[in-house]
Amino acid sequence: MYITIEGTISGYVERRSKDNKVYRSVDLYVKGRDPGTLRVNIPEDGSGLAEQCRQAEGRQGRVLVELRRFEQTGRIFFDLVKLELVNGASPTGSAAGKH
């Protein structure tokens, strides 16, 4: 399932595992009934997305996110598919509907 979320790109995160694998994610601040920060994974093949997220820090954006369920544990992952900057928007955002 895919959802579109609008909010402020509040941070880019890069972590290394013990075997030196790099994991990237972006923090998105969203407003609404339960405002807060949502951490969204950047896929391994998303190096262009990673750079785009770094440059968009502090700016308003709209992201397309894939909700992916890991069948063995039932855990849900949020994977970034697309980032689009929103021009002329306020400094904070709100959650949007399904794609």
N, C-alpha and C positions, 0 to 999 in steps of 0.2 A: 504494500500500500504506500502511496505517496501523499505527502501533505506539503502545503506551502505555508511558510511562516514569515512574518514580517517583524523586524526588530533591529536593534543596534548591535553591530559586530563589536563585542566588548573585549575580545582577546583571541590570540592565536596561541596554541599550545603544541609543543613538540617534545616527545618523550622517547628515550631509548630503552629497549629491553636489555636483559642480561646478555643475549646473543647479538647485541648491537643493531637490532631491527628498529627502525624509526616509526613511531606512531604519531599521527598528526590529528589535531581536532581544532574546532573553533567554538568559542563561547558566544552565544547569541542572547542578548537581554530582550525579553518580551514582556509587554504589559498586558493587562487583562484582569480577569477575576482573581487569578493567582499569579501575580508577576514574579519573575525570577529569571535566572540564567539557565539556559539549556546548552549542554555540551554536545556537539555534533561531530561525529567522526569524519575525517577526510580519507577517502579510499587510497590505497597504495598507489594506484595509477593516476591519482588526482594531483600531481605536482603543480599543474597549472592552477588548480583550485586553491592549493596551499598558498601560492604566491599572491593570488587574488585576495585571499582572506587576510594575509599580512598587510597588504596595501589598503584594505578597507577598514582596518581597525578604527573604531570610534565613529563610523559612518552608518547611516541607515541603509538597510538592505532587505531584500526578499530572497529567501532560500527555498529550494525544492529539496525535500528530505525523504529518503526512502526509509520506511519502518521495516526492519528486518528481524524476524523472530528466529532465535537459535533453538531449534527443535529439542535438542537434548536437555536443555535447562529451562526452556520457556522464557529466557531473558530476551528483551527487545533492545535492538541496537538502532541508533539514529545515524544514517549515512548521508553525507552531503552529496547531492547530485549536481546542483547548480546554484550560483550566487549572482544576484543582479542588484546593483546599487540603485537606490531610490533617490531621485533628485527632488530637492525642495521639500523634503519631509522633516518632521520634527525630530529631535535627538533621540527619542525613544519610540518603540514600536508596539504592535499588538499582534496577537495570534490571528491567523487567517484560517480559512476553511480548507476542505479537502481539494486535492488536485484531480 
